[in-house]
């Protein structure tokens, strides 16, 4: 079972005025992956977390808060 976490991705994605589809295309995943991340139903790989943080301009620690 993966780590429990809070995901602030939706907030940062919306600040960049990006759709889930646009973010997914930028980081090379499906829109469904972004949707599951935003609902904290999917634990991102380190690479995906880094890619997302670069695209939305926020630190990994601000986007993903792990318990």
FITOR-519550 format. One line per field, with one value per residue (C-alpha): residue number from 0; z, y, x. Coordinates in nm, 2 decimals, decimal comma. Each point is the difference from the previous one (the first is absolute). Layout:
% residues N
i: (NUM ...)
pz: (Z ...)
py: (Y ...)
px: (X ...)
% end
This chain:
% residues 67
i: (0 1 2 3 4 5 6 7 8 9 10 11 12 13 14 15 16 17 18 19 20 21 22 23 24 25 26 27 28 29 30 31 32 33 34 35 36 37 38 39 40 41 42 43 44 45 46 47 48 49 50 51 52 53 54 55 56 57 58 59 60 61 62 63 64 65 66)
pz: (0,00 -0,09 0,23 0,10 -0,14 -0,06 -0,36 -0,08 -0,37 -0,10 0,17 -0,17 -0,34 0,01 0,10 -0,33 -0,18 -0,13 -0,06 0,12 -0,37 -0,05 0,31 -0,10 -0,34 0,15 0,23 -0,23 0,18 -0,06 0,13 0,22 0,19 0,07 0,12 0,23 0,14 0,07 0,19 0,19 -0,15 -0,16 0,14 -0,25 -0,09 0,09 -0,37 -0,05 0,32 -0,12 -0,35 0,14 0,24 -0,28 -0,22 0,26 0,16 0,36 0,22 0,04 0,37 -0,07 -0,25 0,17 0,38 0,13 0,34)
py: (0,00 0,35 0,29 0,22 0,35 0,32 0,13 0,37 -0,05 0,13 0,33 0,05 -0,13 0,26 0,28 -0,08 0,00 -0,35 -0,27 -0,36 -0,09 0,27 -0,10 -0,36 0,07 0,21 -0,27 -0,30 -0,17 -0,05 0,24 -0,27 -0,01 0,37 -0,05 -0,28 0,20 0,29 -0,23 -0,15 -0,34 -0,05 0,02 0,17 -0,12 0,23 0,08 0,09 0,21 0,19 0,05 0,13 0,24 0,15 0,05 0,16 0,20 -0,13 -0,23 -0,37 0,07 0,26 -0,22 -0,34 -0,01 -0,35 -0,14)
px: (0,00 0,13 0,06 -0,29 0,03 -0,18 0,02 -0,02 0,06 -0,34 0,07 0,33 -0,13 -0,28 0,23 0,19 -0,34 0,06 -0,25 0,07 0,05 0,26 0,20 -0,02 0,14 0,28 0,11 -0,07 -0,28 -0,37 -0,26 -0,14 0,34 -0,03 -0,36 0,10 0,29 -0,23 -0,23 0,30 -0,08 0,34 0,35 0,23 0,34 0,28 0,06 -0,37 0,00 0,31 -0,15 -0,33 0,18 0,20 -0,30 -0,22 0,28 -0,03 0,21 -0,07 -0,05 -0,27 -0,19 0,03 -0,02 0,07 -0,09)
% end
